[in-house]
Amino acid sequence: MPEIEPSPQKIKPARGGRPRSPLAATIAKQVETKSELFSDPLMSLTEFRLAAGGISYSHVRRLIADGKISVWRPYKTAHQKIRLSEIRRFLASGVNNG
């Protein structure tokens, strides 16, 4: 039996391009945020070190502490992860020398 895929439902905007209700606006924003998260994978600090030319772990920690790289944690005690877009931004800036 073939599988049937559900069609994505879109929220119809009211006049002026605004969503119909505050709840609809919240849902639309959450869907947009979720799609951004899934399209931008998370990388470990080790993967970042390799992409940045084998810099030391302490140098990566210093970059994070200085705010040159933003990291993401799902909860307080989890390992830090770096978004792929953040790695690309950092490498494009060319500031990987301490």
C-alpha positions in Angstrom: 0.0 0.0 0.0 1.6 3.3 -1.0 2.2 5.8 1.7 0.4 9.1 1.6 2.3 12.2 2.6 0.3 14.9 4.3 0.3 18.2 2.5 1.8 21.1 4.5 -0.8 23.5 5.7 -0.1 27.2 5.4 -1.5 29.9 7.5 -3.4 32.3 5.3 -2.5 35.9 6.0 -5.1 38.5 6.7 -5.1 41.8 4.8 -1.8 43.6 4.9 0.1 40.3 5.1 -0.3 39.8 8.8 -1.3 36.5 10.3 -4.9 36.2 11.4 -4.3 35.8 15.2 -1.5 36.1 17.7 -1.5 32.3 18.0 -1.1 32.0 14.3 1.8 34.4 14.3 3.5 32.5 17.1 3.1 29.2 15.3 4.4 30.7 12.0 7.5 32.0 13.8 8.1 28.6 15.5 7.8 26.8 12.2 10.3 29.2 10.6 12.7 28.8 13.5 12.5 25.1 13.4 13.2 24.9 9.7 16.3 27.2 10.3 17.5 24.8 13.0 17.2 21.7 10.9 18.9 23.3 7.8 21.9 24.5 9.9 23.6 21.4 11.5 25.5 21.5 14.8 29.2 20.6 14.9 31.4 19.6 17.8 34.3 21.7 19.0 36.6 19.0 17.6 35.1 19.3 14.2 35.5 23.0 14.4 39.2 22.6 15.3 39.8 20.5 12.3 37.9 22.9 10.0 39.9 25.8 11.3 43.2 24.2 10.5 43.9 22.1 13.6 44.0 24.9 16.2 44.2 23.9 19.8 41.3 23.2 22.0 42.3 25.9 24.4 42.4 28.4 21.5 38.8 27.4 20.6 37.7 27.9 24.2 39.4 31.3 24.2 37.5 32.3 21.0 34.3 31.3 22.6 35.0 33.2 25.8 36.0 36.3 23.8 32.6 36.1 22.0 34.2 35.6 18.5 32.3 32.3 18.1 28.8 31.7 19.5 28.0 28.2 20.7 24.7 26.4 21.4 23.8 24.0 24.3 20.5 22.2 24.5 20.8 22.3 28.3 23.3 23.7 30.9 25.5 20.6 31.3 25.5 19.5 27.6 28.5 19.7 25.4 28.9 22.9 23.4 28.0 22.8 19.7 28.7 25.3 17.0 26.4 25.9 14.1 27.8 25.2 10.6 26.9 28.8 9.5 28.9 30.1 12.5 31.9 28.1 11.4 31.6 29.4 7.8 31.3 33.0 9.1 34.4 32.6 11.3 36.5 31.0 8.6 35.4 33.7 6.1 36.5 36.5 8.5 40.0 35.0 8.7 40.5 35.8 12.4 41.7 32.4 13.6 45.1 33.7 14.8 44.6 34.3 18.6 
